[in-house]
Amino acid sequence: MVIAAGGTGGHMFPAQALSEAMLAEGWRVRLATDTRGARYAGNFPINVDRQVLTAATFARGGLIAKLAAPLRIGMGIVSALASMLRDRPDAVIGFGGYPALPTMAAAWVLRVPRMIHEQNGVLGRVNAVFAKRVNKVACAVWPTELPAGVAAVHTGNPVRASIRQAAAAPYSELGAGPINLLVFGGSQGATVLSQKIPPAIAVLPQDLRRRLFVAHQAREADHQQVVDAYAAIGVTADVTPFFEDMAQRLVAAHLVISRAGASSVADIAAIGRPSILVPLAIAIRDEQTANARGLVDAGAALLFQEPDLAAAALSEAITDILTTPGRAAEMASAAMALGRPDAAERLMTEVKELAGLT
């Protein structure tokens, strides 16, 4: 099987989860991505082959980069074609991101059995291009906006092995002890949360604020500012650029404040934690609002758009969740009910069917 993915962790994490499941079934797996995507592949199993292709996007860069994009994409397609002719895969699965384009195009040219998996509630650009050019479409969010005439299967969003192992972990009731708040924002959206969350925590009631322990994922550029902000208000905080132990952090959390990226929403639901979700405002298709809708409608999460992140309003929401008897536990239970920790297995079943093995 060849997995085509790249761009961000939102594409790579479910790709990693599927690779783990397929390897356990005895499949050989190759990851096809570009140099940026390869940076997110560090936690893929060591026996997943890596193929780094040239790729490009027309959406970023200056005039020269945009003019060079067709050549770079073409070079990537040629490399992918050569690889598949040498070692023809039984199935090719695209997880989106522009680094997936060369591999999906090569699979289409060679008529290799192929499918796409869309993590968000709205198709990304590359998946939209191939939605009518693949044999199967799988979706993490249901319903997902699809082109006319395209049918899909709802698999959920595959979560990594560490999240699956922690799925449905019991929620720690809020007693008189420490309260764990987990804050993370993804590669593109962390700065706004780093700017807005500490001021909101600063105006929490004193008896609530003094019990808080905050685990906050902040970009390197924002790290010292966030550390200083928590120190200034006397809140104990662990501020770091990346959580290697996300599953353990989620299990320990009494409340999560997060962007509504597809993988983040899937992880929160799989483990089952109350959350405040803040969709990324610069997302062109507003897919993060679509991602959050299921948890919000189920009463498992509150939705805050970026313009609404005033300190007083956010502080009030945090206080209400953490001090209303039973509310946080009810939200955790509602989130857990929507979790699909077996999404990788569901998707694996679709891959086997695609390859003619079921």
C-alpha positions, 0 to 999 in steps of 0.5 A, a space after each residue: 500500500 502507498 499512502 500519499 499525504 503531507 502538508 500538516 500533522 492533520 494529514 499525517 497523523 491519520 496516515 500514520 494510524 492507518 500505516 500502523 494498522 496495515 503493518 499489523 496485518 502484514 502489509 508493506 507500506 510506503 509513505 509518499 510525501 515531500 520534504 515538509 511532510 517528511 518532517 511530520 513522519 518521525 513517529 511513523 513505524 520504522 518499517 514504513 518506507 519513505 519516498 520524498 517527492 517534489 511537490 508544490 502549491 499554487 496557493 503560496 509563494 511569490 511569482 517565481 514559485 508559482 511559475 515553477 509549481 507545474 514543473 515541480 509537480 510534473 517531476 513528482 508525478 514522473 518519480 511516482 510513476 517510476 516507483 509504481 512501475 517498479 513495485 506496483 501497489 495493491 492500493 493507493 490512499 490519499 490523505 490530502 495536502 498538496 504533497 499527495 498530488 503527484 502520487 494520486 495523479 500517478 495512481 490515476 494514470 496507471 489505474 491502480 486501485 485508489 481512494 481518498 480519505 478526507 479528515 475535515 468536514 469540507 474537502 481539501 483542494 487536492 482531495 476535491 480534485 480526485 474525488 471523482 477520480 478514485 474508486 472510494 471516498 472515505 470521510 472522517 466527519 459526517 456529513 461531509 460536503 461532497 461534489 454532486 454524484 460522489 458517494 462516500 463511506 463514514 469511517 471516522 478519522 484514524 487516531 494514532 496507536 497511543 490515542 487508541 490505547 487511551 480511548 475512553 479513559 475514565 474522566 477524573 472528577 473535579 474535586 478539591 485538588 488540582 485542575 488540569 487545563 490542556 491548550 494546543 493549537 496546531 502548526 498554524 493556529 497556536 499563536 492566537 491561543 497563546 495570545 488569548 488564553 493567558 489573559 482569560 485565565 488571569 481573570 478567572 475567580 482566584 480560588 479556581 485560578 490557584 488550582 490550575 495546572 496548564 499544559 500549553 503548546 506554544 510555538 517557539 517564537 511565542 514560548 517565552 511570552 507565554 511562559 512570562 504571561 503565566 508566571 505573571 498571574 501565578 499559574 503553574 504552566 508547562 509550556 512546550 512547542 510540541 507534546 510527544 505525550 498527547 495521549 497522556 495529556 488528554 487523559 489527565 485533562 479536565 478541560 481542553 482548549 484547542 483548535 478544531 483541526 480534524 485530528 484534534 477533534 478525533 483525539 478529544 472524542 476518542 478519549 472523551 474530554 470536555 473542550 472549548 474549540 476555536 476554529 482557525 479563522 484563516 481556513 478558506 473553507 471554514 472546515 474547522 467549524 464543520 469539524 467542531 459541529 458534531 461535538 458542539 451539537 452533542 453538548 460535548 464542546 463550546 465553540 468560540 470563533 476568533 473574534 469572540 475570544 475576549 478574556 471575559 467571555 472565555 473566562 466565564 465559559 471556563 468557569 462555568 464548565 469547571 464549577 457547575 456540578 457534573 457539567 464537565 463529566 457530562 461533556 466528557 461522556 458526550 464526547 466519548 459517545 462520538 469517538 471512533 477509536 476504531 476508525 483505522 480498522 474501519 478504513 483498513 477494511 475499506 482498503 482491503 475491499 479496494 484491493 480485492 481482498 475481501 
